[in-house]
């Protein structure tokens, strides 16, 4: 192999390694985002359950007053 081909292969190997590192970081960020989204979804569901309970309680109190 000539020096030009060797240099090209080394450059490609470095770029490949850089891209793999960027991909790994992006995958980590995606996993963190998915976990955060799951946590937020669970929190929203809990708040909705609490809201519904308060609404039911308010309706019961209003019916009792009427």
PyMOL Python script that loads the backbone (N, CA, C, O; Angstrom):
from pymol import cmd

cmd.read_pdbstr("""\
ATOM      1  N   UNK A   1       0.843  -1.182   0.000  1.00  0.00           N
ATOM      2  CA  UNK A   1       0.000   0.000   0.000  1.00  0.00           C
ATOM      3  C   UNK A   1       0.881   1.235   0.000  1.00  0.00           C
ATOM      4  O   UNK A   1       1.921   1.290   0.657  1.00  0.00           O
ATOM      5  N   UNK A   2       0.439   2.205  -0.743  1.00  0.00           N
ATOM      6  CA  UNK A   2       1.196   3.445  -0.772  1.00  0.00           C
ATOM      7  C   UNK A   2       0.874   4.284   0.456  1.00  0.00           C
ATOM      8  O   UNK A   2      -0.084   4.027   1.185  1.00  0.00           O
ATOM      9  N   UNK A   3       1.696   5.277   0.651  1.00  0.00           N
ATOM     10  CA  UNK A   3       1.499   6.173   1.797  1.00  0.00           C
ATOM     11  C   UNK A   3       0.159   6.892   1.734  1.00  0.00           C
ATOM     12  O   UNK A   3      -0.467   7.137   2.766  1.00  0.00           O
ATOM     13  N   UNK A   4      -0.283   7.233   0.521  1.00  0.00           N
ATOM     14  CA  UNK A   4      -1.566   7.922   0.368  1.00  0.00           C
ATOM     15  C   UNK A   4      -2.725   7.034   0.819  1.00  0.00           C
ATOM     16  O   UNK A   4      -3.644   7.497   1.494  1.00  0.00           O
ATOM     17  N   UNK A   5      -2.676   5.777   0.447  1.00  0.00           N
ATOM     18  CA  UNK A   5      -3.735   4.834   0.822  1.00  0.00           C
ATOM     19  C   UNK A   5      -3.716   4.606   2.332  1.00  0.00           C
ATOM     20  O   UNK A   5      -4.770   4.559   2.967  1.00  0.00           O
ATOM     21  N   UNK A   6      -2.539   4.467   2.900  1.00  0.00           N
ATOM     22  CA  UNK A   6      -2.406   4.279   4.341  1.00  0.00           C
ATOM     23  C   UNK A   6      -2.954   5.495   5.085  1.00  0.00           C
ATOM     24  O   UNK A   6      -3.680   5.351   6.068  1.00  0.00           O
ATOM     25  N   UNK A   7      -2.609   6.676   4.620  1.00  0.00           N
ATOM     26  CA  UNK A   7      -3.095   7.901   5.257  1.00  0.00           C
ATOM     27  C   UNK A   7      -4.612   7.992   5.161  1.00  0.00           C
ATOM     28  O   UNK A   7      -5.278   8.413   6.107  1.00  0.00           O
ATOM     29  N   UNK A   8      -5.148   7.600   4.024  1.00  0.00           N
ATOM     30  CA  UNK A   8      -6.594   7.624   3.837  1.00  0.00           C
ATOM     31  C   UNK A   8      -7.277   6.634   4.780  1.00  0.00           C
ATOM     32  O   UNK A   8      -8.295   6.961   5.390  1.00  0.00           O
ATOM     33  N   UNK A   9      -6.728   5.439   4.902  1.00  0.00           N
ATOM     34  CA  UNK A   9      -7.301   4.437   5.803  1.00  0.00           C
ATOM     35  C   UNK A   9      -7.241   4.902   7.264  1.00  0.00           C
ATOM     36  O   UNK A   9      -8.184   4.687   8.025  1.00  0.00           O
ATOM     37  N   UNK A  10      -6.149   5.528   7.644  1.00  0.00           N
ATOM     38  CA  UNK A  10      -6.019   6.040   9.009  1.00  0.00           C
ATOM     39  C   UNK A  10      -7.045   7.149   9.245  1.00  0.00           C
ATOM     40  O   UNK A  10      -7.679   7.196  10.300  1.00  0.00           O
ATOM     41  N   UNK A  11      -7.209   8.034   8.272  1.00  0.00           N
ATOM     42  CA  UNK A  11      -8.186   9.120   8.401  1.00  0.00           C
ATOM     43  C   UNK A  11      -9.600   8.557   8.508  1.00  0.00           C
ATOM     44  O   UNK A  11     -10.404   9.031   9.311  1.00  0.00           O
ATOM     45  N   UNK A  12      -9.896   7.557   7.704  1.00  0.00           N
ATOM     46  CA  UNK A  12     -11.222   6.936   7.758  1.00  0.00           C
ATOM     47  C   UNK A  12     -11.451   6.228   9.092  1.00  0.00           C
ATOM     48  O   UNK A  12     -12.547   6.286   9.649  1.00  0.00           O
ATOM     49  N   UNK A  13     -10.431   5.569   9.596  1.00  0.00           N
ATOM     50  CA  UNK A  13     -10.551   4.880  10.880  1.00  0.00           C
ATOM     51  C   UNK A  13     -10.797   5.884  12.005  1.00  0.00           C
ATOM     52  O   UNK A  13     -11.612   5.637  12.894  1.00  0.00           O
ATOM     53  N   UNK A  14     -10.094   7.014  11.967  1.00  0.00           N
ATOM     54  CA  UNK A  14     -10.300   8.050  12.989  1.00  0.00           C
ATOM     55  C   UNK A  14     -11.702   8.629  12.898  1.00  0.00           C
ATOM     56  O   UNK A  14     -12.371   8.813  13.915  1.00  0.00           O
ATOM     57  N   UNK A  15     -12.146   8.914  11.686  1.00  0.00           N
ATOM     58  CA  UNK A  15     -13.488   9.472  11.504  1.00  0.00           C
ATOM     59  C   UNK A  15     -14.545   8.472  11.968  1.00  0.00           C
ATOM     60  O   UNK A  15     -15.532   8.845  12.601  1.00  0.00           O
ATOM     61  N   UNK A  16     -14.326   7.208  11.647  1.00  0.00           N
ATOM     62  CA  UNK A  16     -15.243   6.159  12.087  1.00  0.00           C
ATOM     63  C   UNK A  16     -15.305   6.101  13.611  1.00  0.00           C
ATOM     64  O   UNK A  16     -16.386   5.994  14.190  1.00  0.00           O
ATOM     65  N   UNK A  17     -14.156   6.172  14.249  1.00  0.00           N
ATOM     66  CA  UNK A  17     -14.118   6.144  15.712  1.00  0.00           C
ATOM     67  C   UNK A  17     -14.831   7.368  16.290  1.00  0.00           C
ATOM     68  O   UNK A  17     -15.561   7.252  17.274  1.00  0.00           O
ATOM     69  N   UNK A  18     -14.626   8.525  15.692  1.00  0.00           N
ATOM     70  CA  UNK A  18     -15.307   9.742  16.152  1.00  0.00           C
ATOM     71  C   UNK A  18     -16.822   9.609  15.994  1.00  0.00           C
ATOM     72  O   UNK A  18     -17.586   9.974  16.887  1.00  0.00           O
ATOM     73  N   UNK A  19     -17.236   9.089  14.856  1.00  0.00           N
ATOM     74  CA  UNK A  19     -18.668   8.922  14.619  1.00  0.00           C
ATOM     75  C   UNK A  19     -19.284   7.902  15.572  1.00  0.00           C
ATOM     76  O   UNK A  19     -20.412   8.079  16.032  1.00  0.00           O
ATOM     77  N   UNK A  20     -18.552   6.852  15.862  1.00  0.00           N
ATOM     78  CA  UNK A  20     -19.047   5.858  16.822  1.00  0.00           C
ATOM     79  C   UNK A  20     -19.203   6.481  18.212  1.00  0.00           C
ATOM     80  O   UNK A  20     -20.167   6.201  18.923  1.00  0.00           O
ATOM     81  N   UNK A  21     -18.252   7.320  18.583  1.00  0.00           N
ATOM     82  CA  UNK A  21     -18.335   7.997  19.881  1.00  0.00           C
ATOM     83  C   UNK A  21     -19.539   8.942  19.919  1.00  0.00           C
ATOM     84  O   UNK A  21     -20.257   8.997  20.918  1.00  0.00           O
ATOM     85  N   UNK A  22     -19.757   9.677  18.842  1.00  0.00           N
ATOM     86  CA  UNK A  22     -20.906  10.572  18.770  1.00  0.00           C
ATOM     87  C   UNK A  22     -22.215   9.789  18.826  1.00  0.00           C
ATOM     88  O   UNK A  22     -23.173  10.214  19.472  1.00  0.00           O
ATOM     89  N   UNK A  23     -22.250   8.657  18.155  1.00  0.00           N
ATOM     90  CA  UNK A  23     -23.444   7.810  18.177  1.00  0.00           C
ATOM     91  C   UNK A  23     -23.709   7.294  19.584  1.00  0.00           C
ATOM     92  O   UNK A  23     -24.855   7.289  20.035  1.00  0.00           O
ATOM     93  N   UNK A  24     -22.671   6.862  20.277  1.00  0.00           N
ATOM     94  CA  UNK A  24     -22.838   6.375  21.645  1.00  0.00           C
ATOM     95  C   UNK A  24     -23.371   7.485  22.559  1.00  0.00           C
ATOM     96  O   UNK A  24     -24.239   7.237  23.395  1.00  0.00           O
ATOM     97  N   UNK A  25     -22.851   8.703  22.399  1.00  0.00           N
ATOM     98  CA  UNK A  25     -23.341   9.819  23.203  1.00  0.00           C
ATOM     99  C   UNK A  25     -24.796  10.128  22.874  1.00  0.00           C
ATOM    100  O   UNK A  25     -25.594  10.389  23.775  1.00  0.00           O
ATOM    101  N   UNK A  26     -25.143  10.099  21.602  1.00  0.00           N
ATOM    102  CA  UNK A  26     -26.530  10.362  21.198  1.00  0.00           C
ATOM    103  C   UNK A  26     -27.462   9.282  21.742  1.00  0.00           C
ATOM    104  O   UNK A  26     -28.579   9.585  22.160  1.00  0.00           O
ATOM    105  N   UNK A  27     -27.014   8.028  21.742  1.00  0.00           N
ATOM    106  CA  UNK A  27     -27.827   6.944  22.284  1.00  0.00           C
ATOM    107  C   UNK A  27     -28.029   7.118  23.786  1.00  0.00           C
ATOM    108  O   UNK A  27     -29.123   6.880  24.297  1.00  0.00           O
ATOM    109  N   UNK A  28     -26.985   7.530  24.492  1.00  0.00           N
ATOM    110  CA  UNK A  28     -27.112   7.787  25.924  1.00  0.00           C
ATOM    111  C   UNK A  28     -28.110   8.907  26.190  1.00  0.00           C
ATOM    112  O   UNK A  28     -28.946   8.807  27.088  1.00  0.00           O
ATOM    113  N   UNK A  29     -28.015   9.973  25.403  1.00  0.00           N
ATOM    114  CA  UNK A  29     -28.943  11.093  25.578  1.00  0.00           C
ATOM    115  C   UNK A  29     -30.376  10.659  25.273  1.00  0.00           C
ATOM    116  O   UNK A  29     -31.312  11.087  25.949  1.00  0.00           O
ATOM    117  N   UNK A  30     -30.549   9.820  24.267  1.00  0.00           N
ATOM    118  CA  UNK A  30     -31.866   9.331  23.913  1.00  0.00           C
ATOM    119  C   UNK A  30     -32.452   8.475  25.030  1.00  0.00           C
ATOM    120  O   UNK A  30     -33.639   8.579  25.342  1.00  0.00           O
ATOM    121  N   UNK A  31     -31.629   7.641  25.623  1.00  0.00           N
ATOM    122  CA  UNK A  31     -32.095   6.809  26.741  1.00  0.00           C
ATOM    123  C   UNK A  31     -32.508   7.685  27.927  1.00  0.00           C
ATOM    124  O   UNK A  31     -33.544   7.448  28.548  1.00  0.00           O
ATOM    125  N   UNK A  32     -31.697   8.690  28.234  1.00  0.00           N
ATOM    126  CA  UNK A  32     -32.030   9.596  29.328  1.00  0.00           C
ATOM    127  C   UNK A  32     -33.339  10.320  29.048  1.00  0.00           C
ATOM    128  O   UNK A  32     -34.163  10.496  29.945  1.00  0.00           O
ATOM    129  N   UNK A  33     -33.529  10.740  27.797  1.00  0.00           N
ATOM    130  CA  UNK A  33     -34.760  11.429  27.411  1.00  0.00           C
ATOM    131  C   UNK A  33     -35.956  10.492  27.541  1.00  0.00           C
ATOM    132  O   UNK A  33     -37.017  10.904  28.011  1.00  0.00           O
ATOM    133  N   UNK A  34     -35.796   9.254  27.134  1.00  0.00           N
ATOM    134  CA  UNK A  34     -36.882   8.278  27.235  1.00  0.00           C
ATOM    135  C   UNK A  34     -37.243   8.017  28.691  1.00  0.00           C
ATOM    136  O   UNK A  34     -38.421   7.906  29.034  1.00  0.00           O
ATOM    137  N   UNK A  35     -36.235   7.920  29.543  1.00  0.00           N
ATOM    138  CA  UNK A  35     -36.484   7.712  30.978  1.00  0.00           C
ATOM    139  C   UNK A  35     -37.206   8.916  31.559  1.00  0.00           C
ATOM    140  O   UNK A  35     -38.173   8.764  32.306  1.00  0.00           O
ATOM    141  N   UNK A  36     -36.736  10.126  31.215  1.00  0.00           N
ATOM    142  CA  UNK A  36     -37.399  11.344  31.698  1.00  0.00           C
ATOM    143  C   UNK A  36     -38.842  11.403  31.219  1.00  0.00           C
ATOM    144  O   UNK A  36     -39.736  11.773  31.979  1.00  0.00           O
ATOM    145  N   UNK A  37     -39.073  11.040  29.962  1.00  0.00           N
ATOM    146  CA  UNK A  37     -40.432  11.056  29.417  1.00  0.00           C
ATOM    147  C   UNK A  37     -41.323  10.066  30.162  1.00  0.00           C
ATOM    148  O   UNK A  37     -42.482  10.363  30.454  1.00  0.00           O
ATOM    149  N   UNK A  38     -40.787   8.904  30.465  1.00  0.00           N
ATOM    150  CA  UNK A  38     -41.554   7.913  31.224  1.00  0.00           C
ATOM    151  C   UNK A  38     -41.895   8.419  32.613  1.00  0.00           C
ATOM    152  O   UNK A  38     -43.012   8.231  33.094  1.00  0.00           O
ATOM    153  N   UNK A  39     -40.929   9.062  33.259  1.00  0.00           N
ATOM    154  CA  UNK A  39     -41.179   9.617  34.586  1.00  0.00           C
ATOM    155  C   UNK A  39     -42.228  10.718  34.530  1.00  0.00           C
ATOM    156  O   UNK A  39     -43.111  10.785  35.385  1.00  0.00           O
ATOM    157  N   UNK A  40     -42.132  11.578  33.529  1.00  0.00           N
ATOM    158  CA  UNK A  40     -43.121  12.645  33.380  1.00  0.00           C
ATOM    159  C   UNK A  40     -44.507  12.073  33.104  1.00  0.00           C
ATOM    160  O   UNK A  40     -45.502  12.574  33.626  1.00  0.00           O
ATOM    161  N   UNK A  41     -44.575  11.044  32.299  1.00  0.00           N
ATOM    162  CA  UNK A  41     -45.856  10.408  32.006  1.00  0.00           C
ATOM    163  C   UNK A  41     -46.484   9.855  33.286  1.00  0.00           C
ATOM    164  O   UNK A  41     -47.677  10.040  33.528  1.00  0.00           O
ATOM    165  N   UNK A  42     -45.684   9.184  34.097  1.00  0.00           N
ATOM    166  CA  UNK A  42     -46.190   8.645  35.362  1.00  0.00           C
ATOM    167  C   UNK A  42     -46.650   9.769  36.286  1.00  0.00           C
ATOM    168  O   UNK A  42     -47.674   9.644  36.956  1.00  0.00           O
ATOM    169  N   UNK A  43     -45.903  10.855  36.321  1.00  0.00           N
ATOM    170  CA  UNK A  43     -46.271  11.996  37.159  1.00  0.00           C
ATOM    171  C   UNK A  43     -47.580  12.621  36.682  1.00  0.00           C
ATOM    172  O   UNK A  43     -48.437  12.970  37.495  1.00  0.00           O
ATOM    173  N   UNK A  44     -47.731  12.761  35.380  1.00  0.00           N
ATOM    174  CA  UNK A  44     -48.977  13.320  34.833  1.00  0.00           C
ATOM    175  C   UNK A  44     -50.164  12.424  35.194  1.00  0.00           C
ATOM    176  O   UNK A  44     -51.225  12.918  35.574  1.00  0.00           O
ATOM    177  N   UNK A  45     -49.986  11.128  35.076  1.00  0.00           N
ATOM    178  CA  UNK A  45     -51.068  10.212  35.435  1.00  0.00           C
ATOM    179  C   UNK A  45     -51.426  10.343  36.910  1.00  0.00           C
ATOM    180  O   UNK A  45     -52.606  10.333  37.261  1.00  0.00           O
ATOM    181  N   UNK A  46     -50.435  10.466  37.768  1.00  0.00           N
ATOM    182  CA  UNK A  46     -50.690  10.608  39.205  1.00  0.00           C
ATOM    183  C   UNK A  46     -51.433  11.913  39.490  1.00  0.00           C
ATOM    184  O   UNK A  46     -52.350  11.939  40.310  1.00  0.00           O
ATOM    185  N   UNK A  47     -51.042  12.985  38.822  1.00  0.00           N
ATOM    186  CA  UNK A  47     -51.713  14.274  39.014  1.00  0.00           C
ATOM    187  C   UNK A  47     -53.155  14.195  38.525  1.00  0.00           C
ATOM    188  O   UNK A  47     -54.054  14.758  39.149  1.00  0.00           O
ATOM    189  N   UNK A  48     -53.378  13.503  37.417  1.00  0.00           N
ATOM    190  CA  UNK A  48     -54.739  13.363  36.902  1.00  0.00           C
ATOM    191  C   UNK A  48     -55.613  12.561  37.862  1.00  0.00           C
ATOM    192  O   UNK A  48     -56.783  12.888  38.057  1.00  0.00           O
ATOM    193  N   UNK A  49     -55.055  11.520  38.457  1.00  0.00           N
ATOM    194  CA  UNK A  49     -55.808  10.741  39.446  1.00  0.00           C
ATOM    195  C   UNK A  49     -56.155  11.618  40.640  1.00  0.00           C
ATOM    196  O   UNK A  49     -57.282  11.587  41.133  1.00  0.00           O
ATOM    197  N   UNK A  50     -55.196  12.390  41.097  1.00  0.00           N
ATOM    198  CA  UNK A  50     -55.449  13.285  42.230  1.00  0.00           C
ATOM    199  C   UNK A  50     -56.486  14.343  41.861  1.00  0.00           C
ATOM    200  O   UNK A  50     -57.373  14.652  42.657  1.00  0.00           O
ATOM    201  N   UNK A  51     -56.375  14.894  40.658  1.00  0.00           N
ATOM    202  CA  UNK A  51     -57.360  15.878  40.187  1.00  0.00           C
ATOM    203  C   UNK A  51     -58.756  15.277  40.178  1.00  0.00           C
ATOM    204  O   UNK A  51     -59.710  15.909  40.631  1.00  0.00           O
ATOM    205  N   UNK A  52     -58.877  14.066  39.666  1.00  0.00           N
ATOM    206  CA  UNK A  52     -60.186  13.410  39.611  1.00  0.00           C
ATOM    207  C   UNK A  52     -60.740  13.173  41.010  1.00  0.00           C
ATOM    208  O   UNK A  52     -61.941  13.323  41.234  1.00  0.00           O
ATOM    209  N   UNK A  53     -59.886  12.809  41.941  1.00  0.00           N
ATOM    210  CA  UNK A  53     -60.332  12.598  43.319  1.00  0.00           C
ATOM    211  C   UNK A  53     -60.835  13.909  43.921  1.00  0.00           C
ATOM    212  O   UNK A  53     -61.876  13.930  44.577  1.00  0.00           O
ATOM    213  N   UNK A  54     -60.110  14.988  43.705  1.00  0.00           N
ATOM    214  CA  UNK A  54     -60.551  16.290  44.213  1.00  0.00           C
ATOM    215  C   UNK A  54     -61.865  16.712  43.561  1.00  0.00           C
ATOM    216  O   UNK A  54     -62.748  17.261  44.220  1.00  0.00           O
ATOM    217  N   UNK A  55     -61.984  16.455  42.274  1.00  0.00           N
ATOM    218  CA  UNK A  55     -63.220  16.804  41.553  1.00  0.00           C
ATOM    219  C   UNK A  55     -64.400  16.014  42.118  1.00  0.00           C
ATOM    220  O   UNK A  55     -65.473  16.573  42.347  1.00  0.00           O
ATOM    221  N   UNK A  56     -64.199  14.718  42.341  1.00  0.00           N
ATOM    222  CA  UNK A  56     -65.260  13.887  42.918  1.00  0.00           C
ATOM    223  C   UNK A  56     -65.651  14.386  44.306  1.00  0.00           C
ATOM    224  O   UNK A  56     -66.832  14.454  44.646  1.00  0.00           O
ATOM    225  N   UNK A  57     -64.644  14.731  45.097  1.00  0.00           N
ATOM    226  CA  UNK A  57     -64.914  15.236  46.446  1.00  0.00           C
ATOM    227  C   UNK A  57     -65.689  16.559  46.380  1.00  0.00           C
ATOM    228  O   UNK A  57     -66.614  16.774  47.163  1.00  0.00           O
ATOM    229  N   UNK A  58     -65.319  17.428  45.464  1.00  0.00           N
ATOM    230  CA  UNK A  58     -66.020  18.708  45.320  1.00  0.00           C
ATOM    231  C   UNK A  58     -67.466  18.477  44.896  1.00  0.00           C
ATOM    232  O   UNK A  58     -68.373  19.153  45.383  1.00  0.00           O
ATOM    233  N   UNK A  59     -67.683  17.533  43.999  1.00  0.00           N
ATOM    234  CA  UNK A  59     -69.045  17.229  43.564  1.00  0.00           C
ATOM    235  C   UNK A  59     -69.873  16.648  44.702  1.00  0.00           C
ATOM    236  O   UNK A  59     -71.054  16.974  44.826  1.00  0.00           O
ATOM    237  N   UNK A  60     -69.285  15.800  45.530  1.00  0.00           N
ATOM    238  CA  UNK A  60     -69.990  15.237  46.684  1.00  0.00           C
ATOM    239  C   UNK A  60     -70.372  16.333  47.673  1.00  0.00           C
ATOM    240  O   UNK A  60     -71.497  16.373  48.172  1.00  0.00           O
ATOM    241  N   UNK A  61     -69.417  17.224  47.948  1.00  0.00           N
ATOM    242  CA  UNK A  61     -69.708  18.320  48.879  1.00  0.00           C
ATOM    243  C   UNK A  61     -70.788  19.243  48.329  1.00  0.00           C
ATOM    244  O   UNK A  61     -71.654  19.708  49.071  1.00  0.00           O
ATOM    245  N   UNK A  62     -70.734  19.504  47.039  1.00  0.00           N
ATOM    246  CA  UNK A  62     -71.728  20.389  46.424  1.00  0.00           C
ATOM    247  C   UNK A  62     -73.106  19.723  46.459  1.00  0.00           C
ATOM    248  O   UNK A  62     -74.109  20.394  46.703  1.00  0.00           O
ATOM    249  N   UNK A  63     -73.162  18.434  46.221  1.00  0.00           N
ATOM    250  CA  UNK A  63     -74.441  17.702  46.252  1.00  0.00           C
ATOM    251  C   UNK A  63     -75.001  17.674  47.678  1.00  0.00           C
ATOM    252  O   UNK A  63     -76.214  17.754  47.865  1.00  0.00           O
ATOM    253  N   UNK A  64     -74.147  17.564  48.657  1.00  0.00           N
ATOM    254  CA  UNK A  64     -74.583  17.540  50.046  1.00  0.00           C
ATOM    255  C   UNK A  64     -75.165  18.874  50.466  1.00  0.00           C
ATOM    256  O   UNK A  64     -76.115  18.931  51.247  1.00  0.00           O
ATOM    257  N   UNK A  65     -74.589  19.954  49.941  1.00  0.00           N
ATOM    258  CA  UNK A  65     -75.060  21.301  50.272  1.00  0.00           C
ATOM    259  C   UNK A  65     -76.393  21.609  49.602  1.00  0.00           C
ATOM    260  O   UNK A  65     -77.181  22.407  50.109  1.00  0.00           O
ATOM    261  N   UNK A  66     -76.639  20.981  48.474  1.00  0.00           N
ATOM    262  CA  UNK A  66     -77.850  21.294  47.717  1.00  0.00           C
ATOM    263  C   UNK A  66     -79.078  20.626  48.291  1.00  0.00           C
ATOM    264  O   UNK A  66     -80.177  20.795  47.761  1.00  0.00           O
TER     265      UNK A  66
END
""", "prot")
cmd.dss("prot")
cmd.show_as("cartoon", "prot")
cmd.util.cbc("prot")
cmd.orient("prot")
